[in-house]
């Protein structure tokens, strides 16, 4: 069973990343998490995003980005560029 503290820490990091970066895909988010020591599967990441009620939205300028309630999707450079 996964460590509850590890899960909470990872989910807090996901919130921080979505709040501060343009995250267009789960792959971009996985890369950012991996660079910070959280190597997760796509299934785990998908569950985390669902638990956080994150959603992928279309941007007015084109493309997509993740957002979490209370924190609109960021526009600009793709999150992967900031690893």
N, C-alpha and C positions, 0 to 999 in steps of 0.2 A: 504494500500500500504506500502511495506517495507521502512524503513528509508534508504535513499541513503547513508548516512554516515556509518550506520551499515553494509550495503552491501559492501561498499569500504573497511572498516576495516576488515571484514571477508575475503574478497578476498585477501587482502594484507597478512593476516595471512596464508591463504592457500598457497600463493606463497612462503612465508618464510618456512613453514613446508615442502613443496615439495623440496625446495632448500637444506634443512639442514637434512632431515631425509629420511629413506627408507619407503615410503608409498606404501604398496602392494595392499590395497583395499580401497574402499570408506568407509567401516566400520572402518578401522584403522584411516582414516582421520577424520571421524565423532567423534570418541572417543577423538582424540587429540583436535579437535575444542571444543567439549563439556567440556573438562578439562580446557579450556581457556575461558569459559563463552559463547560459541556460540553453542547453541543447535539447530541444523538445521535438516530438513527432508532430506531423501535421494534424493528426487526430487530437492530440493533447491541446495544441494551439486552438483548434476549432472549438473544443469544449470550453477552453478559457474565454475565448471571444464571446461565446454564447452566454456563459455565466456572467460576464461583464456587460451583457446586452450591447455589445459592439455591433456595428453594421457597416457594410460597404455601401457607399453612396456615390452617385454620379455628381461630378463637379460641373459648375456652370461653364468653366473654361475647357471642359472635356476631361476625359479620364475618370478615375475613381479614387477614393480614399476611404479609410476606415474612420469612423467617429464613434464616440461613446456619449451616452446621454450627458448633457451639460457641457460637452466639449465638441464643438463642430469640427468637421474634417479640416485638416490643414491643407492649404494649397502651396504650390511651389515645388522645390526639388524633391525628387523621390527619396524616401528614407534611406534606401540602400546606399546612396551617394555619401551618406554621413556616418557610415560604419566607422 
